[in-house]
């Protein structure tokens, strides 16, 4: 169900903040998007990815974090998104989150979510890579920034995708499982 307030009552917004319901809220160019909490499978897949990618991200000089805001520079309070996972360099972050370019964002898909609608925002910030992960099928859509727009990366002959940002290989396996292959290990999620 979609709901649109032309102007959200301040009492409503304050109650959301007080109860912690605003945890996943985003503001898109001044418009509040109230996102429902993710499912347990969504959270589990995201957590497993964070763990599986931790060491390789550190080796690349990147930090990875969960539910961290990505803010448009100069409009931090009026234009931001909250991907499930974000990978960034220390200098790209402030106390609030990542301002401007991150190196990689990962969105775990939910029914009727707006993950694909966030792609133009991420492209405008110059984020070179975005993954969209289906928690049910473990399929990954890998988007690579070319110029001002994203292009879908095609799998190789074995059905694997290669992430330039992290240097890992992703493959969906029967079960379904997502194999994350690094130089040191293979993790099945």
Secondary structure as GFF3:
##gff-version 3
##sequence-region A 1 189
A	DSSP	alpha_helix	10	19	.	.	.	ID=ss1
A	DSSP	three_ten_helix	21	24	.	.	.	ID=ss2
A	DSSP	beta_strand	26	28	.	.	.	ID=ss3
A	DSSP	beta_strand	31	33	.	.	.	ID=ss4
A	DSSP	alpha_helix	40	59	.	.	.	ID=ss5
A	DSSP	beta_strand	63	71	.	.	.	ID=ss6
A	DSSP	beta_strand	80	88	.	.	.	ID=ss7
A	DSSP	three_ten_helix	90	92	.	.	.	ID=ss8
A	DSSP	beta_strand	97	99	.	.	.	ID=ss9
A	DSSP	beta_strand	104	109	.	.	.	ID=ss10
A	DSSP	three_ten_helix	116	118	.	.	.	ID=ss11
A	DSSP	alpha_helix	119	124	.	.	.	ID=ss12
A	DSSP	beta_strand	129	134	.	.	.	ID=ss13
A	DSSP	beta_strand	140	146	.	.	.	ID=ss14
A	DSSP	beta_strand	149	152	.	.	.	ID=ss15
A	DSSP	beta_strand	161	163	.	.	.	ID=ss16
A	DSSP	beta_strand	168	173	.	.	.	ID=ss17
A	DSSP	beta_strand	177	181	.	.	.	ID=ss18
A	DSSP	beta_strand	186	188	.	.	.	ID=ss19
###
